[in-house]
Amino acid sequence: MLSPEDPYPVWRGPGGPALVAPLFLLYDHSWRPDGLDTPEAALAEAYRTGVVCTDEFLLHPDPYPSRAA
């Protein structure tokens, strides 16, 4: 198991070598299709089309009241 303090691992399998740099970030709902003017509209469209980011199911915003906060 690796932590953010460890050196970045190198993938040496097919297509490698490639440096693996984990990003501990939540999905940014400001990246949304034209015509969807709010993060809430973008998330509703994601649910409608079945392409919801796993963050919506697995990550809690603690200690903040919401992911947006």
TADAQUI-V921495 format. One line per field, one symbol per residue. ss: DSSP state (H for helix, E for strand, L for the rest). phi: phi as a letter, one per 30 degrees, with the letter a starting at -180 (. if undefined). psi: psi as a letter, one per 40 degrees, with the letter a starting at -180 (. if undefined). Layout:
BEGIN
ss: ???
phi: ???
psi: ???
END
This chain:
BEGIN
ss: LLLLLLLLEEELLLLLLEEELLLLLLLLLLLLLLLLLLHHHHHHHHHHHLLLLLHHHHLLLLLLLLLLL
phi: .cbedddddcdcdeiddbdccdccbddcdddbdejccbedddddddddcibddeedccccdecddaddd
psi: hiieeiihihheaheaihhhghhgiihheegiiieheiddddddddddeffhidddddhieheieidd.
END
